[in-house]
């Protein structure tokens, strides 16, 4: 089993601290396994089993605990009076009014709380307000390229691993069945249907599943492109689908809430402010894109851009699409007072392409780090302070 080292180190850092640890991410990205590995580390450190309580609310055995009164009473009855008690709640958003349980348990001195959820409802504005200052969010994604490489046979080249990574995706279970393409396809198709039908359609009570699937296909086919809600609406209408910009916006919001798509908003690098119109959407896993719209080969530039976004999201910071006058910067990452800028291109060995990609970065007036990431396997080179890096080596943090 691949250890999620970065996420595990965060859990260890916050262990026994008076803070609720919230692990979020799309279904089957490894949240349960992460907490299970962390639980084992706690036991290895000398904690007795009777100081640990675990509840997976997708397990039928825990159905009685979907009543928050029953859950709270049961937990209180099994808390040990001496020593720290560790509480693990998997898919806790399935418990109605779960925040009351978490908030009440948080008040106890000898309780350390860990929860997971596959839907943004877990941290909706109302609940986040209730828990303000009491939780940290640990965002989990399918395997990073670095984690994926760690599972490859010794001697596997970055290029070979990347081709498999793009073709089959990076959900943890896919690695176990990666040699059987049909099994991978069936697994990802089932996972996609579960996310769409259970996390989106059922929770949001949507009635037009075909409309939702049309929007999913549009977004998956346009990763890395500026998506204007009205343009999506107009496209669907032209295809004979009756809809409105408001409906499209609601459907896209529901998809983002289920962590299948991530919106990235535009940022004016000169005015240093967010722009209200236009954003890009990136898919949580490229393997799912192949299931959604059958994309094979082609569009490799946008696929690379999507993977760079996911890697930046894993590394933390606020991520935006940069606007510099009429030019676009693929990613602006803000860490407090510090920024980083990224351009992503499949290849810049053509001089005209090189100049086009460098121009927006060269026009920036500040001296924050600037990167050009490509699939050109060339030595690191600097262009007036802009660092050109082989994207695959950047993704494994070499």
ZIRA-V395544 format. One record per run of one state. SS is the DSSP state (H for helix, E for strand, - for the rest). FROM is the first residue (numbers start at 1). TO is the last residue. Records with the same first field share a line. If there is no record, write none. Layout:
# ZIRA-V395544
SS->FROM-TO / FROM-TO
This chain:
# ZIRA-V395544
-->1-4 / 15-19 / 25-30 / 45-48 / 57-59 / 67-67 / 78-84 / 91-91 / 95-97 / 107-110 / 118-119 / 124-124 / 131-134 / 140-144 / 151-157 / 169-171 / 177-180 / 205-208 / 222-226 / 228-228 / 239-244 / 258-260 / 269-272 / 284-285 / 294-299 / 316-317 / 325-326 / 336-337 / 346-350 / 363-368 / 375-380 / 384-385 / 396-398
H->5-14 / 31-44 / 49-51 / 60-66 / 68-77 / 92-94 / 98-106 / 120-123 / 125-130 / 145-150 / 158-168 / 172-176 / 181-204 / 209-221 / 229-238 / 245-257 / 286-293 / 300-315 / 351-362 / 391-395
E->20-24 / 52-56 / 85-90 / 111-117 / 135-139 / 227-227 / 261-268 / 273-283 / 318-324 / 327-335 / 338-345 / 369-374 / 381-383 / 386-390
